[in-house]
Amino acid sequence: MNPAKRLLVVFLITAILLITGSVGLVKAQKLPESHLVSADWLQANLETPGIRIIDMRADIRDYWSGHIPPAVYLDETALRWPQAGIPGKLIPVEVLGRLLEEMSIDQNTLIVIYTEINNYRATYLAWALDYVKHNKWAILAGGFNRWKSEGRPISRDFPALKRIPYGRKLEVNSEVRASLDQVKNRRPEETVLLDVRPPEMYAGERGNWKRNGHIPGAIGLFWASFLTEDGNWKNLDLIQNNLKALGLNPDKAVILYCGQGLMSSHTYLTLKYILKFPRVAIFDGGFNEWTDHDDLPVETSKPKEVK
């Protein structure tokens, strides 16, 4: 084969690979509005270019024992550090960007996150990605437990990853994160403050803070009350009726808080992406930050009961 023909063949093969790879990536990125993907969807896309699977189960030993190939492990504590002395705040944007790069993630990567079941470690990363305007993410419905129970592929190999540039400067979406001042200065007729901790924490009967209880004016609704025992969402009509009974509707902005943003992130997913509340933010300083200010009041009444 002469050099000209050889060059033409190489060009055609490269073009075919680029086209088929692009088609595969486009196909994979047609995600549901809920940002939840099924095990069937993920298994069909395990080898699709441009996807990074992240295992966020609680114990790294579970990852060592077996994980969805080719998932990389991330401990959720890597996403939080102290800020001005307040523990457990989201890491700075530039640090989050470096972390994404170390996991071989750029601005076009579709990130699929899973935990044991549908719990808040995965949703905390999802919220952090929303905060830096990386909207290409999904959560595996049913988590690893369902994946394993259905006999799907499991590996003990680590992915061979190299750091790559993210590709752009990360920008902040301030609409999904609330500050202490925003919580203090909120107008109740426009913004609902929702405490998603367990009822006994809301009532001040349990907790390890300097002062226990809740922020005055906050409505109490436990984040896990949206879910069945196996981690699936309850009937959405029931959830919406419970929210309406507490005064929550899509016409109002919602600020969520818990101890330090983890539990809140699950309710963030429920309200914003499943129930389509347009204005949902997390006060990730949470009761952790509020109760440290001795001049800020704390209440200890019980939350209203719902079905």
C-alpha positions in Angstrom: 0.0 0.0 0.0 1.5 3.3 -1.0 1.8 6.2 1.6 -1.1 8.1 0.2 -3.5 5.2 0.4 -2.2 4.3 3.9 -2.9 7.9 5.1 -6.4 7.7 3.7 -7.1 4.4 5.5 -5.9 5.8 8.8 -8.0 8.9 8.3 -11.1 6.9 7.6 -10.6 4.6 10.6 -10.0 7.6 12.9 -13.2 9.3 11.5 -15.3 6.2 12.1 -14.0 5.8 15.7 -14.7 9.4 16.4 -18.2 9.3 15.0 -19.2 6.0 16.7 -17.7 7.2 20.0 -19.6 10.5 19.8 -22.8 8.7 19.0 -22.3 6.4 22.0 -21.7 9.4 24.3 -24.7 11.3 23.0 -26.9 8.2 23.5 -25.6 7.8 27.0 -26.2 11.3 28.0 -29.9 11.3 27.2 -30.8 11.1 30.9 -34.2 11.3 32.6 -35.1 14.6 34.2 -34.9 13.0 37.6 -31.2 12.2 37.0 -31.9 8.7 38.1 -30.6 5.9 35.8 -31.6 2.2 36.0 -29.2 -0.7 36.3 -30.1 -1.7 32.7 -29.1 1.7 31.5 -25.8 1.6 33.3 -24.9 -1.9 32.2 -25.6 -1.0 28.6 -23.2 2.0 28.9 -20.4 0.5 31.0 -18.0 0.9 28.0 -19.5 4.1 26.6 -16.8 6.8 26.1 -17.1 9.8 28.4 -18.6 8.2 31.5 -17.0 8.1 34.9 -18.6 5.8 37.5 -18.0 6.8 41.2 -18.5 4.4 44.1 -19.4 6.3 47.3 -20.3 3.5 49.6 -19.6 4.1 53.3 -16.7 1.6 53.7 -13.8 1.3 51.2 -13.5 -2.3 52.1 -16.8 -2.9 50.3 -15.2 -1.4 47.2 -12.2 -3.7 47.6 -14.5 -6.7 47.9 -16.3 -5.8 44.6 -17.6 -2.9 42.7 -19.3 -1.9 39.4 -16.6 -1.9 36.7 -14.8 0.4 36.2 -15.8 2.5 39.2 -13.4 4.7 41.1 -13.9 5.0 44.9 -14.5 8.4 46.6 -15.1 8.9 50.3 -17.7 11.6 50.9 -15.5 13.1 53.6 -13.1 14.2 50.9 -15.8 16.7 49.8 -15.9 18.6 53.1 -13.4 20.5 55.3 -13.5 23.3 57.9 -14.2 26.9 56.7 -13.5 29.7 59.2 -13.5 27.2 62.0 -16.9 25.7 61.0 -16.4 21.9 60.3 -18.0 20.0 57.5 -18.4 22.7 54.8 -18.1 22.0 51.1 -14.5 22.2 49.9 -13.6 25.3 47.8 -14.4 25.3 44.1 -10.8 25.1 43.1 -10.2 22.0 45.3 -13.3 20.3 43.9 -12.0 21.0 40.4 -8.7 19.4 41.2 -10.5 16.4 42.7 -12.5 15.9 39.5 -9.4 16.1 37.4 -7.7 13.4 39.5 -10.6 11.2 38.7 -10.1 11.8 35.0 -13.2 14.0 34.8 -13.5 17.0 32.4 -16.3 19.3 31.6 -17.9 16.9 29.2 -17.8 13.8 31.4 -21.0 12.2 32.5 -20.6 11.2 36.1 -22.7 8.2 37.4 -22.7 7.9 41.2 -23.8 5.0 43.4 -23.9 4.0 47.1 -25.4 0.9 48.8 -28.9 2.1 48.2 -30.4 5.5 47.5 -28.7 7.4 50.4 -27.3 10.9 50.8 -23.6 10.3 50.1 -24.3 10.1 46.4 -26.7 13.1 46.4 -24.1 15.3 48.3 -21.7 14.9 45.4 -24.6 15.5 42.9 -25.4 18.8 44.7 -21.8 19.8 44.7 -21.7 19.2 41.0 -24.8 21.4 40.5 -23.0 24.1 42.6 -20.1 24.2 40.1 -22.5 23.9 37.1 -21.4 20.4 36.1 -24.9 19.2 35.3 -23.9 16.0 33.6 -24.5 13.6 36.5 -26.8 10.7 37.4 -27.4 8.5 40.3 -27.9 4.7 40.0 -31.4 3.9 41.2 -31.3 1.0 43.7 -27.6 1.4 44.2 -25.0 -1.4 44.4 -27.2 -3.7 46.5 -29.8 -4.0 43.7 -27.0 -4.3 41.1 -25.4 -7.2 42.9 -28.7 -8.9 43.7 -29.5 -8.9 40.0 -26.3 -10.7 39.1 -24.7 -7.9 37.2 -21.0 -7.5 36.5 -18.7 -6.9 39.5 -15.0 -6.3 39.5 -12.2 -6.0 42.0 -9.8 -4.1 39.7 -9.0 -0.4 40.0 -9.5 1.8 37.0 -6.3 3.0 35.3 -6.9 6.8 35.5 -4.7 9.8 34.7 -5.3 13.4 35.8 -6.7 15.4 32.9 -7.5 19.1 32.8 -11.2 19.9 33.5 -11.3 22.2 30.5 -12.7 25.4 31.9 -12.7 27.5 35.1 -15.4 26.2 37.4 -18.2 28.7 38.0 -20.5 28.8 41.0 -24.3 28.5 40.9 -25.2 30.5 44.0 -28.9 29.6 43.6 -28.4 26.1 45.0 -26.4 27.1 48.1 -27.6 29.3 51.0 -25.4 31.2 53.5 -26.1 31.9 57.2 -27.1 35.4 56.4 -29.6 34.2 53.8 -31.2 32.0 56.4 -31.3 34.7 59.0 -32.7 37.3 56.6 -35.2 35.1 54.7 -38.8 36.2 54.3 -41.1 33.4 55.5 -43.9 34.4 53.1 -41.5 33.8 50.2 -39.0 31.2 51.5 -39.6 28.0 53.4 -36.9 26.7 55.7 -37.0 22.9 55.9 -35.1 20.9 58.6 -34.7 17.3 57.3 -33.0 15.8 60.4 -34.8 13.0 62.4 -37.8 14.3 64.5 -35.9 13.8 67.8 -33.1 16.1 66.6 -35.6 18.7 65.5 -37.2 18.6 68.9 -33.9 18.9 70.7 -34.3 15.5 72.3 -31.1 14.2 70.7 -28.0 15.8 69.2 -24.3 16.6 69.9 -24.3 20.3 69.3 -23.6 23.0 71.9 -27.4 23.7 71.8 -29.9 21.2 70.5 -33.2 21.9 68.8 -33.9 23.7 65.5 -33.8 27.1 63.8 -36.9 29.1 64.7 -39.5 29.0 61.9 -38.1 25.9 60.3 -40.5 23.1 59.3 -39.4 19.6 60.3 -39.7 16.7 57.9 -37.2 13.8 58.0 -35.4 13.2 54.7 -35.9 9.4 54.9 -39.7 9.8 55.2 -39.8 10.2 51.5 -38.5 6.6 51.0 -39.6 3.0 51.5 -37.4 0.6 53.5 -35.6 -0.6 50.3 -34.6 3.0 49.4 -37.2 3.6 46.7 -39.4 6.7 46.7 -42.9 6.4 48.2 -45.9 7.3 46.1 -45.2 10.8 44.8 -48.8 12.0 45.3 -48.5 11.0 49.0 -45.2 13.0 49.2 -46.7 16.0 47.5 -49.7 16.0 49.8 -47.5 15.8 52.9 -45.5 18.7 51.6 -48.6 20.8 50.9 -49.9 20.0 54.4 -46.7 21.5 55.8 -47.0 24.6 53.6 -44.4 23.6 50.9 -45.3 24.1 47.3 -43.3 24.9 44.1 -44.4 28.6 44.3 -42.0 29.2 47.2 -38.3 29.0 47.5 -37.0 26.3 49.8 -33.8 26.3 51.9 -32.9 22.9 53.2 -30.7 22.2 56.2 -29.6 19.3 58.5 -26.4 19.0 60.5 -23.9 19.7 57.7 -25.6 19.3 54.3 -25.6 15.5 53.8 -29.2 14.6 54.6 -30.3 17.9 53.0 -28.8 16.8 49.6 -31.2 13.8 49.3 -34.2 16.1 49.8 -32.6 18.5 47.3 -32.7 15.7 44.7 -36.3 14.8 45.6 -37.7 18.4 45.5 -35.6 19.8 42.6 -35.5 16.9 40.2 -38.3 14.5 41.1 -41.0 16.9 42.2 -39.8 19.8 40.1 -39.5 22.6 42.7 -37.7 25.3 40.8 -36.0 27.1 43.7 -34.2 24.7 46.1 -31.0 25.5 48.0 -29.0 23.9 50.7 -27.6 25.7 53.8 -24.7 23.4 54.2 -23.5 25.1 57.3 -26.7 23.7 58.8 -27.5 23.5 62.4 -23.8 22.9 62.9 -23.1 26.5 62.0 -26.3 28.1 63.4 -26.0 26.7 66.9 -22.3 27.9 67.2 -23.6 31.5 67.2 -24.8 32.1 70.8 -26.8 35.2 69.7 -29.0 33.1 67.4 -32.1 31.5 69.0 -32.9 27.8 69.0 -36.3 26.2 69.5 -37.3 22.8 70.8 -40.9 22.2 69.7 -41.9 18.9 68.0 -42.4 18.7 64.3 -45.9 18.4 62.8 -46.8 14.8 62.0 -47.6 13.7 58.5 -48.5 10.4 56.9 
